[in-house]
Amino acid sequence: MTNAAARIQKLSLLRPRLAIVLGSGFNHVLSALDVVARQPYSKIPGFSTTTVAGHGGELLVGKLGDTPVIVLSGRTHYYEGHTMEQATFAVRTLASCGIKDLLLTNAAGGINRNYRAGDFMLLTDHINLMGTNPLRGPALPGLPRFVDLSQAYDPALSALAVAAAKKNRTTLRRGVYLAVSGPSYETPAEIKAFARLGADAVGMSTVPETIVARQCGMRVAAISCITNLAAGISQSPLSHEEVLETGERVKGVGARLLKTFATLYAQNQD
Ligand code: HPA
């Protein structure tokens, strides 16, 4: 076990199988979490601290809807200047802690013309245009070098998200997430090109985490909060404030979605 994993295991006797990574717009779920233990990233060896407004920077262990979970409040982004290795270190640590299933959440810009700001989208697949791959580098002992991504997002875990949305009467779109490195937003020409490539939403995270989680054998599901329409889809300029504002407006919906997901997850354990 890594030093980071050992530190996390020492926090409590809970041994969750499920972990949730909170992106912008999803932090409100913390108010529904029965926290057993918490640790700032600065106290976990190897974790990078995050500098983005709207992102916490803390690992929590607790129960969500009676389900044991590890929650990562805030993530390390590639655009902050971290290496891909740093940006995915937390996911490797979760695997080392015995996490089997990972729910990733993020904020994304809507490319699909049917989407509105405040919608939620289940990722069915992704397109990696970050210009690099988190598995680049020396082969890791015991882990596959060439990871199969033909079903990156797990159908059974994703079905729980669909069921959770249905239970809450929340519309959950299904679409393809395209990842860019950021941190600039896209140009309208780029968004037009991404639409042609088959993308429904665009964002600056999640994909490296999915790839590493798949290498570690975890099942992954992912949900985007469509915080804004992508560049050129709406005529107004994009801003991080708009992303945060939309996240704030629909925070209750996102929190209920995650909590119901966690409840259904426990009910579907063998
Ligand atoms: N583009 C890229 N990343 C994003 C966006 C966007 O429009 N909205 C939230 N994250």
Residues whose N, C-alpha, C, O or C-beta is under 5 A from the ligand:
A	BS01	HPA	A107 A108 G109 Y185 V202 G203 M204 T227 A230 V243
